[in-house]
């Protein structure tokens, strides 16, 4: 009988090696371990054996049963994995730009030029210790106007053609300065951060204006901050972005949230200062409104203006992109044209 168990073990090993699918494995298990299986047939013969033989055969039979179960479980796991991989191979589709999409006539695009420049600017400012903040596109009156020293009766409200919602309390943000207002509330001086994002204004489009465009705000608040600090950071930014020295000019400008306020213009890199549609034939492009943060704005941000001061700036990302890449119409940036985007950094 012991020889029968040994023969059964060898028979099972041979049969197991020939199994190629889960269904056959289930049948093999039933053939050897089922009620009418081969191992059970051997155990039925124990009734005619002596007590010592029954004890030995019983122990050996249980060991063989455990071995068979372990081998079947191991084989089942291997078969499941094999069948999954086979299905994946059969049904696998390459969805990358370089294969199936290209085979369908779609070409690889690339990172949008605004994304490229925004990431470069973020790297520049984070290397100088600035945080990067974000804010909602849908704003309320307080953060878009009042917290920035633009109350109901302020004439600056007429300077911004705003997309209002029906309740006349919420709007699509007209500038990323809202990020400044929100960021100040959650921080204790000294602090410095930038906030890039898309903004919206209801205005006619042309080569240098769009109803939806990109800005990047920046703010630094601490003790004894001066215009010299502002100029340093702006010149550092521009030299890094354009990878060369550029001609700039600083002239007085009015912005409710800064005092004094300035307009930082850059010599048009499209025409080299000779005049074109982008610079409206002036040779200069308004790029960077900036100034020292107004005391009222500091108060709205829970900052004591008698103890702290700072500077703020708002950068037109789209115009900066146009200067960097020599793009003569801002509408290209918002066209969704893959042929246009594919000229830039690919995935």
C-alpha positions, 0 to 999 in steps of 0.5 A: 500500500505504501508503494501505491501511495508513492506511485500515486505521488509520481502519477500526480507530478506527471499529470500536473506538469501537463496541465495548461489551464485552470479548468484542467487543474480543477479536474486534476484535483477532483481526479486525485482528491475527490470523493471518488478520487484515486487517493480516496480509493487507496484510503478505502482499503485501510479497513482491511489493514492492521492497526499499525499499517492503518496508522502509517498509511493514514499519516502518509496519505495526509502528507500526500494530500497536503502536498497535492493541495499545495502544488495545485494552489501554486500551479493555479496562481501561476496559471492565473498570472499566465492567462492575465498576461496573455489577455493583456498581450492580446488586448493591449493598445499603445495610447502614446503619441508616438504610436497608435495616435500617430498611426491615426494621423494625430501628431505629437503636440507639446507643452504649451509655451505659457506652461513652459515659461510659467514653470521657468518663472516658478523655478526662478522664484523658488530658487530665491525663496518664494512660495507658489500659491494658487486661487479660485477662478470664481471670486467674490467682490471682496478679494477681487476689489475691496481687499485690494483697495478698490471699494464700490465707488473707486474709479478703478472698477471702471477700468476693468470690464468684469464678467459678473455672475447673476447675483452680482456678488461673484465674478470671474477674477480680473487679475491674479492679485486676488491670490495676494489678498488670500495669501496675506491672510494666512501668513505672518511677515516676513513672507514672499510668494508668487501666484500664476493663473488665468484671468478674465476680462470682457474686452475686444481681442486684437494682436495683444489683447484677449478676453482670457489670458495669463498673469503672474502676481508676486509679493514680498512683505517684511521690514525695510523693503524698498523700491531697490528690492523690487527692481532687483527681483524684476531685473533678475527675473527678466535676465533669466527668462530672456537669457540676456540683458534687455532694455527696460524703463520704469515710469509712474503708474496708477494702481489702487493696491500699490503706492507709489505705483510703476509701469515696467516696460520692456523694449519690444523684442519682436521689432527691436523697438522700431514699432509693430502691431504687438507694441502698437508702433511704440517700440515698448510693451507694457509688461510688469505693473508694480509698486510698493504695497498700499497700507490699506492692502496690508491692513486687509491682509492683517499686516500692520503697515506701521511695522511692515511694508513690501512690494508687489507686481503683476506680470503678463505671462502671455506677453512675456511668452510673445517676447520670448518666442517672437509670437506676433499675435496673442490669439495664437496662444489660445487657439488650441492649434496643435500645429502651433503648440508642436513647435515648442517643447515636446512630451 
